[in-house]
Amino acid sequence: MNPIPLYKRVLLKVSGEALMGTREYGLDTDTLNAIAQDVRDVVAMGVEVCLVIGGGNIFRGVAGAAGGMDLAQADYMGMLATVMNALAMQSALEKQEVPTRVQTAIPMSAVCEPYIRRRAMRHMEKGRVVIFAGGTGNPFFTTDTAAALRAAEMNCDAMLKGTQVDGVYSADPRKVSNAERYEELTYLDVLARDLNVMDASAISLSRENHLPIIVFDIHAPGAFAAVMRGEGRYTRITEPQA
C-alpha cells in the first residue's frame, strides 16, 4: 500500500444518477452516506477535495413536466437540482465530521455561499471540502463542463469522475458483454472514438489545462481512496507520453 497520495488537490465529479441507488429518481441515503465516507477517508489522507454533483437524479423526476419547455429554462431547473444534491451531500459529510462548504454559481445566500474562487481555495487549504453547485451558472453547459472548469480554477492536480462502472469502456458493459475496457486513454482518443466519458467541452477544457481525468466506480467501497494511492481499477485520461 502506498501511504502517500498521488495527488494533493482533486475534484470529484459525481453524477446525480449515482446518488439514486436502486431508485428510479431521488436520493438514496445509504449511497449518499457511502460516498461521504469515501470522501472522509481521502480527506484523512491529507488530500484537499472539492466536488461537483450533477442533478439528473432529481431532474429526471420532473423531465416529463419539462417536455416542450424552453431549453434554457429547463437547464436552470437542472442547476437548482444540483443545489439540492449539494446540500444533501453537505449534510452527509458533516455527519462524518468533515467540515464542508457549498458554493453555488447562482446566488442563493440563505442556504450557501456564492462562488468566489479565492474563498473556495482558502476553504480547501483549511481542510474543508467545497461542493460546487449550480453548474457554471449558465444554461447549455453540463455539470461535466462545470467540473472541468472548477478543477482548472482550483488548480487541481486531477479530476476524478465517479461512475457506475470501473473505468472507460468502448460501450456500456452492462449492456454489451464484450465491451473493451481501457486502462489509459488520451484526450484525443476520447474525442475521436466518441467515448461516453464526458462531453467534448469538458474533455477539451481538461486537455487545455493539462488536467488528468480518472474514471472509476464510485460505488466500489474504498475506491476513491484506492485511486488516490494508485491502486484499484480505473481509467486514466491524459496527454500522450512523449
ZISUL-V353690 format. One record per pair of residues at least 4 apart in sequence whose ideal C-beta (glycine too) atoms are under 8 Angstrom apart, sorted by the first residue. I is the first residue (numbers start at 1). J is the second residue. If there is no record, write none. Layout:
I;J  I;J
This chain:
1;229  1;231  2;6  2;229  2;230  2;231  3;229  4;229  5;42  5;45  5;46  5;47  5;228  5;229  6;157  6;158  6;228  6;229  6;230  7;47  7;156  7;157  7;158  7;228  8;46  8;47  8;48  8;157  9;47  9;48  9;49  9;50  9;124  9;154  9;155  9;156  9;157  10;42  10;47  10;48  10;49  10;50  10;151  10;156  10;157  10;158  10;159  10;160  10;228  11;49  11;50  11;51  11;52  11;147  11;150  11;151  11;154  11;156  11;158  11;159  11;160  12;39  12;49  12;50  12;51  12;52  12;160  12;162  12;224  13;51  13;52  13;53  13;54  13;143  13;144  13;147  13;159  13;160  13;161  13;162  14;18  14;19  14;35  14;51  14;52  14;53  14;54  14;89  14;162  14;218  15;19  15;53  15;54  15;56  15;143  15;162  15;163  16;20  16;53  16;54  16;55  16;56  16;57  16;58  16;59  16;60  16;81  16;82  16;85  16;143  17;54  17;56  17;57  17;60  17;164  18;31  18;35  18;57  18;162  18;163  18;164  18;218  18;219  19;27  19;28  19;31  19;32  19;35  19;53  19;57  19;85  19;88  20;24  20;25  20;26  20;27  20;28  20;31  20;57  21;28  21;30  21;31  22;28  23;27  23;28  23;57  24;60  24;61  25;57  25;58  25;60  25;61  26;57  26;58  26;61  27;31  27;32  27;57  27;58  27;85  27;88  28;32  29;33  30;34  31;35  31;219  32;36  32;88  32;89  32;92  33;37  33;92  33;95  34;38  34;219  34;221  35;39  35;89  35;92  35;162  35;218  36;40  36;89  36;92  36;93  36;95  36;96  36;98  37;41  37;96  38;42  38;218  38;221  38;222  38;223  38;224  38;225  39;43  39;49  39;51  39;93  39;96  39;98  39;129  39;224  40;44  40;93  40;96  40;97  40;98  41;45  41;222  41;224  41;225  42;47  42;49  42;224  42;225  42;228  43;47  43;49  43;98  43;127  43;129  45;225  45;228  47;228  48;124  48;125  48;127  49;124  49;129  50;120  50;124  50;129  50;130  50;131  50;132  50;150  50;151  50;154  50;156  51;86  51;89  51;129  51;130  51;131  51;132  52;82  52;131  52;132  52;133  52;143  52;146  52;147  52;150  53;82  53;85  53;86  53;89  53;131  53;133  53;143  54;82  54;85  54;143  55;59  55;78  55;79  55;80  55;81  55;82  55;84  55;85  55;143  56;60  56;78  56;81  57;61  57;81  57;85  58;62  58;81  58;84  58;85  59;63  59;66  59;77  59;78  59;81  62;66  62;77  63;67  66;73  66;74  66;77  69;73  69;74  70;74  71;75  71;139  71;140  72;76  72;139  72;140  73;77  73;139  74;78  75;79  75;135  75;139  75;140  76;80  76;139  77;81  78;82  78;135  79;83  79;105  79;106  79;133  79;134  79;135  79;137  80;84  80;106  80;134  81;85  82;86  82;133  82;134  82;135  82;143  83;87  83;102  83;104  83;106  83;108  83;111  83;112  83;133  83;134  84;88  85;89  85;133  86;90  86;102  86;104  86;112  86;131  86;132  86;133  87;91  87;102  87;111  87;112  87;133  88;92  89;93  89;100  89;131  90;94  90;100  90;101  90;102  90;131  91;95  92;96  93;98  93;100  93;129  94;98  94;99  94;100  98;129  99;126  99;127  99;128  99;129  100;128  100;129  100;130  100;131  101;112  101;113  101;120  101;123  101;128  101;129  101;130  101;131  102;111  102;112  102;113  102;130  102;131  102;133  103;112  103;113  103;114  103;115  103;116  103;119  103;120  103;130  103;131  103;132  103;133  104;108  104;112  104;113  104;114  104;115  104;132  104;133  104;134  105;115  105;132  105;133  105;134  105;135  105;136  105;137  105;138  105;146  106;134  106;137  107;114  108;112  108;114  108;134  109;113  109;114  112;133  113;119  115;120  115;132  115;134  115;137  116;120  117;121  117;153  117;154  118;122  119;123  120;124  120;130  120;132  120;154  121;125  121;154  121;155  122;126  123;128  123;130  124;128  124;129  124;130  124;154  132;146  132;147  132;150  135;141  135;142  135;143  135;145  135;146  136;141  136;145  136;146  136;149  141;145  141;146  141;201  142;146  142;198  142;199  142;201  142;202  143;147  144;148  144;161  144;198  144;199  144;201  144;202  145;149  145;198  145;199  145;201  145;202  145;205  146;150  147;151  147;159  147;161  147;198  147;202  148;152  148;159  148;198  148;201  148;202  148;203  148;205  148;206  148;209  148;211  149;153  149;205  150;154  151;156  151;158  151;159  151;206  151;209  151;211  152;156  152;205  152;206  152;209  152;211  156;211  157;212  158;211  158;212  158;213  158;214  159;206  159;211  159;212  159;213  159;214  160;213  160;214  160;215  160;216  160;224  160;227  161;197  161;198  161;213  161;214  161;215  161;216  162;216  162;217  162;218  162;223  162;224  163;215  163;216  163;217  163;218  164;174  164;217  164;218  164;219  165;169  165;172  165;173  165;174  165;217  166;181  166;216  166;217  166;220  166;223  166;232  166;233  166;234  167;181  167;182  167;183  167;215  167;216  167;217  167;233  167;234  167;235  168;181  168;182  168;185  168;190  168;195  168;197  168;215  168;235  168;237  169;173  169;176  169;179  169;180  169;181  169;182  170;176  170;179  170;180  170;181  170;182  170;193  170;195  171;175  171;176  171;179  172;176  172;179  172;196  173;177  173;179  173;181  181;235  182;189  182;235  183;235  183;236  184;235  184;236  184;237  184;238  185;189  185;190  185;195  185;235  185;236  185;237  186;190  186;237  186;238  186;239  186;240  187;191  187;203  187;204  187;206  187;207  187;237  187;238  187;239  188;192  188;207  188;240  189;193  189;195  189;237  190;195  190;197  190;198  190;203  190;237  191;200  191;203  191;204  197;203  197;213  197;215  197;237  198;202  198;203  198;206  198;213  199;203  200;204  201;205  202;206  203;207  203;213  203;237  204;208  205;209  205;211  206;211  206;212  206;213  206;237  207;211  207;239  210;239  212;236  212;237  212;238  213;236  213;237  213;238  214;227  214;234  214;235  214;236  214;237  215;234  215;235  215;237  216;220  216;223  216;224  216;227  216;232  216;233  216;234  216;235  217;223  217;233  218;223  218;224  219;223  220;232  220;233  222;226  222;232  223;227  223;232  223;233  223;234  224;228  225;229  226;231  226;232  227;231  227;232  227;234
